[in-house]
Amino acid sequence: MNQRICLQSWAPLRSISHSKGEMVSSLLFGETCTVLDAEGDWLHVRVDHDGYLGWIPSLYLGDVRPYKNEDWQTVREVGAHYLGEDGDVIGLSPGSRFPGDRIVIEGRLYYYRTGKYLVAGAAAAAKAFLNAPYLWGGCSIWGLDCSGLVQSVGKVLDIAMPRDAYQQAAVGQPCMWDQRRPGILAFFANADGKVVHVGILLDDDRIIHAHGKVRIDQLTAQGIINNVTGAMTHKLSGLRHWPLPMS
């Protein structure tokens, strides 16, 4: 198996083998993928943790074999990073993976530096991404889309979530409106009934979601009301509990 690892803060995954291709997802530090094909300097890969497919330049990835025996853990902090002996810094978004207090990358030694630990729970963890810019295909604190926010929070909670909103709407158990509580997932559909948006309840009538940026808006039984304009931006299609954490 030709497996590679991302050893930079994040790396974009594109729809075609070209830098102008649509960014469909991204890899975070410590995440791995399996190479399926190659075109020049581009690799067609399958992301190991969610099965997502895309193209990525080979220079963004390293050989996973030197790191196979490391004790990889999930970053649950804001501001965590690796600091190189030469002052080089590699930022780590919540949900990234790290192997311990030090790592050697391309012959250089880096030391792990902790950040501010996240408060437990989906709603609290989601607040760590507040005001992060919207980025289609993004899943890091530097930019993310609605389902990227949910997947990133899932990583912090040790819950494996699919990449796209419509896929996320198919896992976990449905929740009735009068059973809602902080941390519940809310899904929103387009005119054709397809789920196209997702967010996380903060309390009975507020939701955190990625729309322009990661923001907090009002939630009603009909949908999301933008706190600035007062307009309904998304039509509610259902609520769901998170799946069980990974054992």
N, C-alpha and C positions, 0 to 999 in steps of 0.2 A: 504494500500500500504506500503510495507516494503522498505522504502527509507533510504539510507545512504549518508554520506558526507565525503569528503576527507579533513582532517585537518593537512596535512603535505605538504611539498613543492610540491611533486608529488609522484604518486604511479603507478607502472606498471600494465597493464591489459594484461593477457596472454591467449593463445589459449586453454590451458588445465589447469586442477586444479593441477599444479605442477610447482615448481620454475624453472624447466628446459624447460618449455613450451615456445614457441615463444611469444615474446612481440609484441602484435598487436596494442596497443594504450596505453594511460596513462591518469590518472586523475590529475588535478591540484588542488591546495588549493581552497576550497570553491565550487568545482564542486560536483554534486550529481549523484547518480545512484539508480536504483531500483533492488532489489534482486529478482531473478527468481528461484534460486535453491541453494542448498548447498551440499558440499561433505567434511565432516570433518571440517577443519578450512578454507576451501575455499568457496567463494561465486561466483555463476554465476550471473552476473549483466548486466543490460542494462544502458548505460550512458544516462542521461536524456537530455543533450543538442544536441546529434547527433545520438542517437539510437544505438550506437556501442555495440556489445556484447563481453564479455570476462570474464575471471576468475581472482579473486583477493583475497588475504588473508583477512580474516575478521578483523585482527588486524590493517590493513591499514585504516579502515573506522570507523566513529563514527555515533552515532544516530543523525539524522537530526533534531529531534523535539526540542531540546533546542535552535536551531538557526533559527527556522521558522520565527520569527517575526523581525529578524535583517534586516537592510537595505543593502542588498548585492549589491556591485558595482564592476566594472571591474578594474583591475590593469592596468594602462596605463603608467607605469614608469619602468625604469631599476634600479635595486638596492633596490626596496621597500622590506620591511620585517617586521615581527613581532618580537619584543624583549621582552622576558620574564623577570619577576622581578628577576629571578635567573641568568640572563645572557644568557639564551637559545635563539637561533635565528632560526626563520623559514623564509627562503627565499621565495620570491614570484616572479614568472615569469610573464612577461606581458601576459595578458589574464586570469590570475587567478581571483578569486572572493574574496572580503574581505568585512566584515560587518561594518567597522567603525574604530574608533581610538583605540578600545580595544576589546579583546575577551578572554573568559575563556575556556581553553582546559584542560580537565582532572584535574580540580580544580586549575589550574595555570593561572594567569593573564598575558596577553601579550598586548603590546602597539604597535600600527602601526607606522612605520617610513617610510616616503616617500623617493623616489629615484629621479632620473632625468627623467622629463616628456618627453615622446616621441613627436617628431615633427609630426604634422598631415599629414595624407595621407598614402596610402598603401606602396608606395616605401620607404618613410622615416621611417615608422614603421618597415619595414622589415630589415632595416639596424641595428636595435637594436639587431638582432640575428646574425649579421655578425661574422664569425669564430666559431660559436657554432658547436660542433662536430655532425656528422651525427649519428643518432640513430634510427634504425628501430622501429616504433611505438611511438617515442618520440614526444612531442609537447611543450617543454619548452626551456628556454634559456640555460639549461644544456645539451641539446641533443635533436635532432628532425630530422624527415625525411622531404621530399619535401612537402608532403601534410600537414604535421604537421606545417610547417612554414606558409603555406597559411591559415590554420585554426586558428593558433594563431594570425596572423595579422588580420584576420576577427573578432576575438573576440574584439581586441582593437578598431576596427572600428564599433562595434555593428552590424556586419554582420554574420549571421549564415551560416556556411559552413559545408558540409558533411566532413567525415574523410578522404576518399581516393581520389586520383587524378582523377580516372575515374568518380567518383561521382561528384566531383567538376566541371568536364568538361561538366556536364549536367545542370548546373545552370548559371544564368546570360545570357546576350545576346552576340552573336558572334560579333567579331570585325574584320574588314578587315585590311590587313597588312599596307596599307597606312593611316589608321586611328589610328594607335597605338600611345600611349602616356604613360608617367610614371604612374605606378600603375596597368596597364592592366595585366591580367593573360595570361601566355603562356603555352600551353599544348603540350606534346610530346608523340609520340606513338612508340610501338615496331614494329617488322617486320610483326606481325599479325594485326596491326592497332589498338591495344588496347592502350588507354592512360595509361602511366605508370609513367609519370613525369610531374611536374608543377613548374613554377617559376613566378616571378613578375618583370615586366619591370621597370628598373630604368630610362631609356631614350630610344631614338630610336634604339640604338644598344648595349645596355648592359642589362643584366638580373641578378637578385639575386636569387639563388636557393640552395638547400641542395644536395650536391654531394661530398661525402667525408667529407665535412664541409659546412657550409653556406658560399657561395663564390659569387663573381661577375665575370661573363664571358661575352664574346661577343655573341650577338644574330644576326643571319642573317635570311633571309626568308627561308633558308633550315633547320636551327637548331642552336644548341649551339656550339660555338668554344671555347675550353679550352684555357684560356689566357696563360697558361704555356707551354702546349705541342703543341698547334696549331691544335689539332685533333678535329673533330666533335664528340661530345659525345651523343647528343640527337637530334632526327629528329622532327622538328616542325610539329604539326598536326593542330594547330589552336590557335587563340587568342579570349579571351572573356572578357567582362566587368564583374565587380563584381555584384552580386545581390544587391537589395536595402537593406539598413540598416533595422534592426528590429525596429518597431514602439514602 
